[in-house]
Amino acid sequence: MPFTATVLTMFPEAFPGPLGVSLIGTAWREKGLWSLETVDIRAFSTDTRGFLDDTPAGGGPGAVLKADVVARAVDSLPGPKRPLLYMSARGRPLTQARVKEWAKADGIVVLCGRFEGVDQRVLDARGFEEVSVGDAVLAGGEAAAMVAIEACVRLIPGVLGSGDSLWSESFEDGLLEHPQYTRPRTFEGLEIPEVLLSGDHKKIAGWREAQRETTTRERRPDLWQAHLANSQLKGAKPEEK
């Protein structure tokens, strides 16, 4: 069975969105390397009007998705057990390390919240991992779900064609990726760095590594400090700049 991403959502029409285009879409629709399915949470409401939310316990604005409705949707899923993800601004950050672990599974189940969120009891009872895609609040979990799914699917062998491109990317070794260039050689007075045109692969590799270090140090000091600590544990001594 291919890697299967199942999305529990109030708005199944939001999918596939970007998951259906380019190499990832081809790997799904034409190659069958992974599959996508959506489950409409509304179908599991016992209310005659299809309501699946109620007012927050303790008062306050908005509404909360009901635990029993979400539980019925989750429990309806067949097949082997897969990681359960709930997209939430209060969740642990989405990281490449976590994505790699999920990509090894038979697939993932992603719950998309709305309103004020989901009753905590069903998250605890079913063992959901709360996942955040950034320090910002969205109107719902659908866009975040697409991010998590794409991050997993692109790691499946054959989806991106050559797997070599995966190992020089941001986060693979704790550093951000170096800048990229291509033709034309001159664009609006800006030149491709001369070293990239030299044909000297050793110099190019050194330049790229220096760029990765500089970019990480300036943009993500948290990653840079972690990289320094990890390098020191391995006996290396990267220059502190």
N, C-alpha and C positions, 0 to 999 in steps of 0.2 A: 504493500500500500504506500502511495506517495505521502509526503508530509502534508497534513491537512490542517488548514487554519479555519476554525469555526468562530464566527462572530455572533454574539448575542446582542441584539440591538433593537431599538424602537424604529429604526429607519433603515431597513435592509436595502432600500433603493439607493443609498449612498455608496454602495459597493458594486463593482470593484474599484471604481475611481482610478487612481494612478496605478493600482495593482494590476490593471488589465492592459497596460501599455508597455511598449519597449520589450527588452529581453525577458523581464519578469512575466509580462503578460503572455509572451510567446511560450515560455516554459510551462505556463499553466494551461493555456488553451490548445496549443499544438503539440507540445512534447509530453504533457502529462507528468511533469516532474514534481508538481505539487498541486493541491486542490484548495479551493475556497468555497465555503458554504456559509450562508447567513441564516440565523434563526430569529424570527420576529417574536420578541418578548411579549408583545400584546396578545398573542395567540394563547398565552397561558394564564390570562386573567379570567377569573370566574365571575367578574362583574359583567352584567348584561350590556353595559356601555363600553366595556373594554378597558376600564380604568385599571392601572397597575401601580398607582402611587397614592400617597396619603400625606397628611400634614406631619411635620416633624414632632416627635415626642418631646415634650418640654417647651413647645412653642417655638416661634420664629417664622421667618418668611419661607416661601417656596414649598416644595414637596419632595418626598423621598420615595424611591422605588421600593416596593414591598418585598420583604424577604420571601414570603411563600410563593409569589409569582416568579421571582428570579430562580428560586430553588427548583420549581417545576420545569423551568426552561433548561437548567443545567442537567437535571436528572433525566431529561428526555434524550440526552445525547448517547448514542451507541458507541461501540468500539472500545479500544484500549484507553486507559487513563492517560490524560495529557496535562501538561501544566495549565493551570487556570490563572489568567491574568485579568486584573481589573484596572482599567486606565483611570488614574486619579492624580490630581495635583499634589496630594499628600503622600503619594507612594514613594518608594525608593527609586532613585534615578535609573533610567534605562541605560545600560552600559553594554559595550561590546562583549565583555566577559559573560554577562547574563544571557545575551543573545546567542552566544556560541553554545551554551548549555541547552537552551530551548531548542535550537536547531538540530540537536542530536536526538530529540524525542520524535514520536510519531506525528507530532503537530502541536498546536496550541489552541486553547479556547480563550477568546478575548471577550470580556464583558464591557459594554459601553454604557456608562451611566448618563443620566440627564438630571436636570433640576438641581437639587441640593446633594444628590448622590444616591447611594444604595444603602439599605438597612445593614448595619455592620454585622448583624447576627448571621446573615447568609454568607457573607464573606468569610467569617470565622468558621462557620459550620462546614463549608465546602472546601476550605483551604485555598482561597484565592490569594495570589500575590498582588499587592497594590503597586502599580508601576506608573511613574511620572516621566513624561518626555521633555520636561523643562519647567523652569520656575515661572509659569504663566498659567492662567486659568482659561479653559476653553468652555464653549457652551455645551459640549457633549464629548463622549469618548471616541467617536467614529474616526476623526482625523488622527488621533493618537494611536488608535488600533492599527490604522494603515501603516504608520511609522514602525510599530513593533513587528508587524507581519512582514513588511518589506525587508527589515533588517535581518530577520530569520531566513526568509526565502532566498535571498541573494547568496547565502552561504551553502545552499544545496548544490552538490556537484552537478555541473552541466548547465546551471541556470545562467551564469554569466559567460559561458564559453570557457575561456582560459582561466584557471584558478590562480595563476601567478599574480594577477592584479590585486588579489585580496591581501597579500602579505606585506605590501608596502603602503597600506592605507593608514589613516589616522587611528590611533588607539591600539594597533596590533602589538606594538612593543612599548607602549606608554607615551609615545610622541605623536604630535600631529603631523600630517602629511606635508611634504614640501610643495611649493608652488609649481604649476605646470605651464608649459608654453608650447605653441605650435606655429606653423606658417600663417601669415607672412612674417618675414624676419623683422620688418619694421611696421609698427602700428601707431599712427598718430604721433610719430616722433619717438616712440618707446621701442627699445631694442630687446631682442631675446638676449639674456645673459651670455656673454661670449664663451664662457666655459662649457655651456651646453652644445656649442657648435664646434668644439675643439676636437671631438673624436677620442679624447683621452678619458676612458671609462673610469679610471681610478680617480682622476680629478673631479669628474662629474659626480661620482658616488660621494666623495668628500664634501663637495659643495651642497649636495642635496641633504646630507646628514647635518651639516651646519645650519642650513635653512630650517630643517625640522626642529632643531634645538632652539634656535632663535624664536621661531614662531610659537613653539610651546611655552617657552619662558615668558614671552610677552603677553600671549592671549590666555594661557591656562597655567598660571603659577602653581595651582594645586597639582596638576599633572607633572609639572617640572620638578617640584620638590619630591614627589613620589618616584620619579625617574632617577633623581640623584640618589635617593635612599636605596633604591633597588640596585643601581650600578655599584654603589659602595659595598653592598652585601656580596656582590659578585666579584669584588676586588678591583673594579675599575675606578678611575678617578676623573670623571668628566669635569671640565673646567667650569667653575662657578662664575657666572658673568653678571 
